[in-house]
Amino acid sequence: MSGADQRPGEGSADDERGRELAARLTVVRHRVDEATHAAGRSDVPTLIVVTKFHPAEDVVRLAALGVRDVGENRDQEARAKAAETDRLAGALAPVRWHFIGQLQSNKAKYVVRYASAVHSVDRDSLVDALSAAMGREQARRGESGLQERDPLDCLVQVDLDPRPEQDRPSGIGARGGVDPGQVGALADRIAAADGLRLRGVMAVAPLGLDPEPAFARLAELSAALTRTHPDATWISAGMSQDLEQAIAAGATHLRVGTDVLGRRAPVG
Ligand SMILES: *Cc1c(COP(=O)(O)O)cnc(C)c1O
C-alpha cells in the first residue's frame, strides 16, 4: 500500500485524531490491566473496540495502535466499513470484525463475508441462516479460487434482565438474548451446525441496574456450558461503564466503544 490512492495522513495514527485515540486507548488499556490485576487474573481479556458510528479511518488508526479486534452492531454500516478499511489499508489493518448487535436472518449472507465472530446469536433460525450462509460463502470462495474462511465463531447472547420488556429503559441490550434456561439448547444447535464454531456466551448488563449480579449469573452459565462444550470458554461482557465489574466476573472479551472513540450520534 502507501500507494497513490492513499491520501496523506488518511487513517494513519499520527494526526490529531490519531493522537486522541491513542490517549483514550491508553487509559482504557490501563483500566483493563488494573482490573485484571485486581481480580488476580493472569489472562488479560481481549479488548474489542466498538467502532459503530465512527468511520473506517478510525479503524485504520486503531489498527496502527495495535487494535486487532473491532465490533459493530449494524450490518449495513459494518459491511461498508469493512470494505472501506480494506480499501484504505488492506493488509496493514489486519483486524477481526466482531458482529455484536441484533441480526436479521436475511443479513447472514453479508455478515459471513466480513465477520470473524457473531456475539449475538439468539435464536434457532439465526443459527440455521448463518450455517447455510457459511456453506454458500465457502462454495463462492472455492469457485473464485479463494481460500476457505475459518469457521464463524458464535456466542449465545443471554438476556439477564429480570424486568419484563415493557419495564426496561430503551438502550443497548434492552432486547435480544435468550433466557438463561435456553442457553444449553441453542449452544447445542450451534455446535452441531456446519461452518459455525461455538465459542461461549455474551450479555449486556441490564441498563440502570447493578451489573454485578448479571455478570455473576453469566459466569455461572459459562461454567455450565463448558461442562458440555469444553472449548466454549469465551465470556463476552463489559462495556465502557462496567468493564471493571465484567473483568472481576471473568469476562474474556470486552466490548468498549465510547471510552475509546468518544461520542458520536448514529448516522443515517
Ligand atoms: C455499542 C455497544 C457496546 C459498546 O458500548 P460503550 O458503552 O460505547 O462502550 C457494547 N456492546 C454492544 C452490544 C453495543 O451495541
The ligand as an SDF file (V2000), in Angstrom:
LIG
                    3D

 15 15  0  0  0  0  0  0  0  0999 V2000
  -22.2780   -0.1060   21.4790 C   0  0  0  0  0  0  0  0  0  0  0  0
  -22.1360   -1.4260   22.1440 C   0  0  0  0  0  0  0  0  0  0  0  0
  -21.1100   -1.6330   23.0770 C   0  0  0  0  0  0  0  0  0  0  0  0
  -20.1250   -0.5330   23.4980 C   0  0  0  0  0  0  0  0  0  0  0  0
  -20.7550    0.3070   24.4170 O   0  0  0  0  0  0  0  0  0  0  0  0
  -19.9940    1.5840   25.0410 P   0  0  0  0  0  0  0  0  0  0  0  0
  -20.8490    1.9480   26.1940 O   0  0  0  0  0  0  0  0  0  0  0  0
  -19.9840    2.6130   23.9610 O   0  0  0  0  0  0  0  0  0  0  0  0
  -18.6460    1.1530   25.4460 O   0  0  0  0  0  0  0  0  0  0  0  0
  -21.0030   -2.8910   23.6460 C   0  0  0  0  0  0  0  0  0  0  0  0
  -21.8630   -3.8920   23.3310 N   0  0  0  0  0  0  0  0  0  0  0  0
  -22.8760   -3.7240   22.4510 C   0  0  0  0  0  0  0  0  0  0  0  0
  -23.7800   -4.8710   22.1590 C   0  0  0  0  0  0  0  0  0  0  0  0
  -23.0480   -2.4900   21.8190 C   0  0  0  0  0  0  0  0  0  0  0  0
  -24.0400   -2.3250   20.9400 O   0  0  0  0  0  0  0  0  0  0  0  0
  1  2  1  0
  2  3  1  0
  2 14  2  0
  3  4  1  0
  3 10  2  0
  4  5  1  0
  5  6  1  0
  6  7  2  0
  6  8  1  0
  6  9  1  0
 10 11  1  0
 11 12  2  0
 12 13  1  0
 12 14  1  0
 14 15  1  0
M  END
$$$$
